[in-house]
Amino acid sequence: MDRIDTCVIGAGVVGLAIAKKLAGASEETLILDRELRYGEGVSSRNSEVIHAGIYYPQGSLKAMSCVDGKHRLYEYCAARGVGHRRCGKLIVATESAEEATLEGIVARAEANGVMDLEVWNGARVAREEPAVKATMALFSPSTGIVSAAELMSSYLGEAEAHGGMFVARSEVSRIVIEADGFVVSAVTDGEVFEFRCNRLINSAGLGAQGVALNMEGLDPALVPPLHLCKGNYFVMQGKNPFNHLIYPVPHPSGAGLGVHATIDLGGQVKFGPDVEYIPEEDFNVSEDRLDDYYEAVRRYFPSLQPGSLSPGYVGIRPKLQGPGDAPVDFVIQGQEEHGIPGLIQLYGIESPGLTSSLAIAEDVADRLRDSF
């Protein structure tokens, strides 16, 4: 049976960042993904926003990896020519009752080390964003946008340059944990192949729990439940009316950041995502929610014209919190948590996973340092 050094399951933006980081130290790195191409899951269906690290609880993995990852990501994109833009965003209060929420956001952001937020009054917002209705706003200059496709291509290219190999349409069906590593069984184009590896990283996104539950020798009680949380995006026809990304005050449940306006590098405006818990994967846009989108967007963009929104795409968050539950942090389990050398399990890597990708990769490498 073939033996490789490191196997990464999941070729999304986080899995590829991890593979890039580990490939330099590994003799051989294999990257498996069940889709036809890399990055076709969660990573290709988000807002492509570089987040500042504003919203997350102090000391959480989300807060620390987002703030660290943001700096790493801007430097990486600039050095390697990955398309990105530091456009900034506004978090807007559309009525005075929401202004206290903005004040709370400032306090949380500063606790996370984000010290560059600016408070804009309604007059300043009107000057900078004439199409936006707001009584007050927070301006985040370190928020930006990035081409997720270019970023993932760059990560994979670097992994391959250091001996990494990507194998598509490979679904892991069984993993046996042994004293000196792992036996991995995967199905590729209908054929089963097996190999041994010294290190195994489960970064399978929506499939992470399924991969973990197929591991013989892992306590299933360590696998957190998965909640599928759908987010619909609608695109706007016509000229972009905004100079920055526009966000409402976040959803009180913490499940989402509200239906916000983002702009891609080509200038296309899209609105979303909303929060819709679903029982199984469904990537069809919920067009019955269109009226709700018009209502939500017109709170801060009142001149949105009827008929100007059309279905875009759907993302599904791999949430660890169920409907009505308190927010749950990223979960990264290493030997300290499960007692198995060389195994890293990543669960619930939703937003800000893209922003955090390089920081998460650094964390994973640190946890595996003694295994090289």
Secondary structure, DSSP 8 states (H G I E B T S, - for coil): -EEEEEEEE--SHHHHHHHHHHHTTSS-EEEE-SSSSTT-SGGGSS--EE--S-SS-TT-HHHHHHHHHHHHHHHHHHHHT--EE---EEEEESSGGGHHHHHHHHHHHHHTT----EEEEHHHHHHH-TT---SEEEEETT-EEE-HHHHHHHHHHHHHHTTEEEE-SEEEEEEEEETTEEEEEEEETTEEEEEEEEEEEE--GGGHHHHHHTEETS-GGGS---EEEEEEEEEE-S----SSEEEES--TTSS---SEEEE-TT--EEEE---EEESS---S--GGGHHHHHHHHHTT-TT--TT-EEEEEEEEEEESS-TT------EEE-HHHH--TTEEEEE---TTHHHHHHHHHHHHHHHTGGG-
